[in-house]
């Protein structure tokens, strides 16, 4: 007999529930009891009869998965266990096989001690704090799940890895792929399992780095946006004479590229390249980009006959806007790429394949493709600890408003001049302001970054 309700938890557990997922240190902040409660809460909130569950290679994954599945089945729903997968494979399974909900057990790019849960409902629609995570949090804290839906649920297994590989390959024209040499750094994460069945169908020579699944991350953290984590890949690209390098994060939904010279390529430039290729195949389509991306992105889209739509940062905003506008593709500076023909879900794998197709169709190297596109310079994200973010944002807006800047508040504060612009946003979870600056040349970038930071940091 399953107890309908459990004792309340310490309210501090609520801090695990973030804007787009649930995440924390195991076992200090999150343990099997919390995982069990999450299983029960998501069934109670979504009122679903089946939940697909996958996990990444983290050491705490088996324990978290067993507890989560026990919670799901105790609340009266069945579990389809798809085993060790990437997050985009989980989204694929929910969308392709029309399951009503899915949970990926992962802490994405976080260090080894962390784990967490990404939850989606039908059509791979990911939950955010505003669309369900807060309700699940409240149920977890209160322990008041109500009576189970019915009898205890069952657990079955399903392997979807090959099916997802076929789906991803179906987005491109395999016959156009030429025999490129590619270095791939899986970071001991799920790309080590995700990519081999895809590469097996393509005429590519792969230089694999850290394909062994290992949640202790013995070589480097699986967070390719940090420069120290891509040094090995950059060296491998140059040493092996590769056409490009690819780095995935831990759960393999994000992807970053390295050109043939070992130079890191930002997510916004990859967005521009994927946009080029998508517009070749789908002329006149709409593409969504987040407002941190370079001005180059909307210019490229519109120069090639597409419609560019600017979005707030974050997958829930971009996916909703893509559905609303029937956009073929959406991209973020952070290495998240979304495809209409993939249930609007993330897929670093499909983005990588699209760029490989772009290179294969021409006779230019990756750096040559980018040279006419990537003409501006960017600061990257600069974080500043502040005591009163709203007050400082007003000071910054007042300063630049007097200079005749174009100003908007779509996401934080965006200030634009002809030859430079910046966005200043507050963190959802910390007393931080995040600054991103882009300029037409390096001297302007350095001068204006310093100018904004002087106001921000007092």
Beta strands, then each sheet from edge to edge (+ up, - down):
strand 1: 22-25
strand 2: 50-55
strand 3: 78-84
strand 4: 101-105
strand 5: 114-121
strand 6: 125-126
strand 7: 155-157
strand 8: 181-185
strand 9: 205-209
strand 10: 244-248
strand 11: 255-258
strand 12: 264-265
strand 13: 286-290
strand 14: 307-311
strand 15: 329-331
strand 16: 337-339
strand 17: 345-346
strand 18: 377-378
strand 19: 382-385
strand 20: 406-408
strand 21: 413-416
strand 22: 420-426
strand 23: 432-439
sheet 1: 1+ 5- 4+ 2+ 3+ 7+
sheet 2: 1+ 5- 6+
sheet 3: 9+ 8+ 10+ 11- 12+
sheet 4: 14+ 13+ 15+ 16- 17+
sheet 5: 18+ 23- 19+
sheet 6: 18+ 23- 22+ 21- 20+
end
